Amino acid sequence: MNRRRFCNVGASCAAHIWFAATLLPPAARRAFATRSLGPAVVREPWGNLERLSENIWAMVSTPLAGGPDARRTLSNGGIVAGRSGVLIVEGFASDDGAKWIAETAATLTGRRPTHVVLTHYHGDHSGGLAGYRSDGSDPIYVTTRTTRAMLGRPAGRPGRADPAAVLADAELVAADQVHSIDLGGVRVTVTPRFGHTESDLTVTVDDPRVVFCGDLLWNGMFPNYRDATPSVLSREVRAMIADPAARYVPGHGSMPTNPELQDYVELLDVVEAAARRAHRAGLSAEEAATQFPLPAKLSTWTMFSDRYYQVALSAWERELVGG
């Protein structure tokens, strides 16, 4: 896959990670997202499947590790199993990635996925949706009307199913109400949120409490604000991580500890404070980015270009100028 095609497929987040993979020192690339909070039951060149409970697994992708298969899944996601159903979170970046996690779910649970939840439209989370049907299976796709519409905007890719077409019969989560899925003794709640994009979803299992956050939550990598509404992002993140007993699966990076969750919130606040200072001083986002004060405690995060400071500050600039 060449760089141009990858950026087209990946929309904003995948392009973000592409640049990380090309600009970071090798040691930093290899270290990204490799720490596990749960036992890794499967290890692959593209990531680790961590067991969080008897019936819940987190897929933590390691797209910066290097090698031809490193970006097969690209985003994080996971598997949730009940007596009568198996749910997978995310479509991942490629058909091969989705096919792989479906086959892995079948090995672990004895069943192919019955449901697939897509948290938002960015290509690193949606590009592989058609892979779930590679063996003739027909899972129930769950997403929002906005996400399906946004997936229909990019030009189709020759020889590949259009993700919007794959979602033609999806169960659509309304913007103002939660959606419940019964997997047989395991109930999953899909909650509509906003902030990273204009339409995001989180997926929650209550016992034990695990929240799949999509790209509302990042760990170990500066978040991508390209399609963000920052004030909403900040509010939604705080609501999402309010339970200190829960375990949170980020869209990218290792599963965070509770202190790392607070580090992420602090980063959102630092970005906002910098944007507001720049707005009061009449500085552009580009000018403010050269002065951005990254907290020292996040010095080990994957930071590969000051351009992404500018992207974040530009998103706040849009809000502040627009009122």
N, C-alpha and C positions, 0 to 999 in steps of 0.2 A: 504494500500500500504506500503510494507516494505521499509526500507531505500535503499537497493540495487536497487530494482526495480524503486524507485522514481528517483534515480540518473541516471539510464539508460534511463528512459523516458525523464528526464529533460535535458539531455546532461549537458552542463556546467552551464547555468544560474540557472536552477532549483536546481541543487546540491548546488550552491552558496546560494540560499534562504533556502534550507533545513537546512544548518548549522546555518544560522541566526536564524531560528525558534527554534533550539535546544539549542543554546548557549546564546542567548540574555536574559536579565532580562525581566520578564513578562510585566512590564510597558513600556519598549521600544518596545516590540513586538506589544503591543496593539496600541501604538501611530503611528506606521509606516503607512504612506499613508492615514491617516484619515482626513487631512485637505482638504476642498473643496474650489475651486475657483468659481465654478458654483453651482447652486442649485442641490442637490442630489434628483433625481426623483424616484430612486429605491435604497434601502439599503438592502444588503444581508450579510450573514456571511463571504462571500468571497470578498466583495467589494462594491463600490458605483458607480452608473451610474449618471454622472453629466451632466446637460443640458448646453451646450455652446451657442446654438442658437435655433431657431425654428426647425431646422432639423439636428442638430449635437449634439451627446452625447459622452462623454468620459467615458470609463470604467476604473476605477481606482481600481485595485485589492489590497486587504489587506491580503496577504497570511500569515502574522505573527500573526494574531489576535487570533489564537487558535481555537480549535474545529474541528470536523470531516470534515467540508466542507470548511475550510479556504483556501485551495489551489485548489479549483475547477477551477478557471480561471487562477490564479497565475500571469500572465502578465497583463499589461494594453492593451487597445485597444479602440474600439469605433464603433459608428454607424453613418452613413451619409445617409440621405434620400432625394430623389428627387421625381418628379411627377410619374416617370415610373420605378424607381429602388431604391433599398436599398443596401448599401455597408457596410460590417463589416470589420473592421481592426483586423486581427489576428485570428489564429485557437485556441488559448488558450491551457491550459494544459490537458484538459480532454474532452471526448465526452459530458459529462454532462454540462461542462462549455459552450461549443459551442452551444449545444442544448438550454441551458437557454438563452443565449444572442440572439439567433435566435427567440425564442418565445417572448422575451422582445421586440425585434425590431418589430415583428408583432403586438404586443399590442400597441406600441407607434405610428406606422406608418400605420398599416392596411395591411402590406405586409411582406412576408417572405424575407430574404435576396436574392438578385439577384447576388451579387458579394461578394467575400471574398478575401481580400488582405493579403498575408502572407509576413511579413517583412524580416524574415530570418529563418533559419532551426532549431534553438534551440527548444528543446521539450516543454518548457513552453509556446511557441508561436504557436507550430504546432501540439501538441499531440492530440488536439480535433477535427481536421479537419473533420473527418468522422461524427461527431455529427451534422453537418449541413445537412446531408442527412437522418437523423433519421426518418423523416416523409415522405420520398420519394421525397423531394425537390432536385433540382440539380443546385445549384448556380454555377456561373462562378468563378473558382479560378484563382487568378492572383499572380504570383511570378516570380522568375528568373530561368533560366535553371540550374544555379549553386546550388541554394537552393533545387530544386527538386532532383538533383543528390546527394547532401549531405544527404538528407532525406532517400535516398535509401541505405545508407551505414550501419546504425545500423541493428542488427538482428530484425526481426519482433517480435511483441508481441503476444503471443497466445490469440486467441479470439478477436483480435482487428484489424481493417483495417490498413494497412500500409500507413502512410501519403504520401509516394512517389506514391503509387498506386492511392490514391485519387487525386493526382495532375497530373495524366497521360495525361489528356486533358486540362490542365491549359493554360491560356493565359500567354505567357512568355515575360517578359519585357527585352528588349535587354540592355546590359551593357552600351551602349553609347547613349541611347535616352530615353526621358521621354515617359510615356504611359498615354493616356488620356481616361477617362471613363465618359460618359454622362449619368447621372441618371435622366434626364428630368428636365431642368432648373437649375441643379446643376452639375457643372463639377469638377471632381476630377483628380488631377495630381499625378501619381505615378512616383517617381524619383529614379533611381538606384544610390546607394551609396555604400561605402565600409568603413571598419574600425573596426566595432565591429566583423564582420566576413568578409570573402572574398566576400560576396554578400549580401548587405542590401538594403532595400527599405524604402522610406518615402512616406507618403500619405498626400497631401495638398488639402484643400478646400479653394477657393479664397475669398468667401464672405459669412460670415466673414472669415478671414484668420486663419485657424487652421491647424497645422502640427502634424500628428501622426508620431513620431520619431523612433519607435521601440527601440532597445537597444543601439542606438547611443547616447541616452540621458537618464541619471538616475538622480533621485532626492531623497535625504535622505538616500541613500545607496551607499557605495563605488562600483564603476562599476566593472564588471567582464571583465578582459582582456584575458581570456584563449585563445580565437581564434582571438584576435585583432591584427591589424597592427597599432601600436600606432600613428605613424606620420600621417597616412591617417585618422585615427579616429579624431585627433586634427584638421586637415584641414577640414574634412567633417562637424564636429560639428560647426565650425565657419561659414561655408557657410550656414548651415541649419538654424541657429538661427539669421541670419543677419537682419531680420525684427523685430524691437522692438514692432510693433503694433500687431504681430501675437500672437496666443496662442499655446503653445507647449504641447503635450501629451507625457510624457516620457514612456519608456518601463517598468519602475518600479518606484514607488513612487508617491507622490502627484504632481499635475500640478504645475510647478515652476512659481514664480514671475520673473520679469526681473533681479532683483539682484541675485536671486538664479541661473539663467542661467549663469551669470557671475561667480558665485562661482564655478560652474561646470567646466567652462573653466579654471579658476584658478587652480582647482584640476588637470586637465589634464596637465597643465604647470608645476605644482609642481612635478608630477610623472616624467615627462620628465627631469626636471632639476636634480632630484635625480638620475635617471638612467644614465645621462651623467656624473655626478660627479663620480658615482661608476665605470663607464667604464674607465674614465681617471685615477682613483686611482687603477685600477686592482681588484676591489672588485666584487665578484659574486653577483647575484641578492639576494641570500639568506642572504649574509652578509649585503648588502645594506638595506634590508627590516628591519633589526633591528634598523636602524638609520633613518627610513623614517619620514619626518617632516609633518605630517598631519596639514593643516591650522587650527588654533584655531577656526575660525568661523564655521568650519564643525564638531565641537566636538559633536553636537547633531545628526549627521548622524549615521545610523546604522552601527556600526563597531563591528565586532564580532570575527575576527581572523586576526592576522598579516600575515597569510598565503596569503591573497589576496593582500597585498602589494607586496609580493614576486611574485605572479602571474603577477601583473602589471609590475614590474621591469624586470621579465623574458621576457615578450613580447618585451620590449624595448631592452633588451640584445640581443635578436634574431636579431633585426634590426641593432643594432650598430656593432655587431660582423660580421654580414653578409654583411655590407656595404650598 
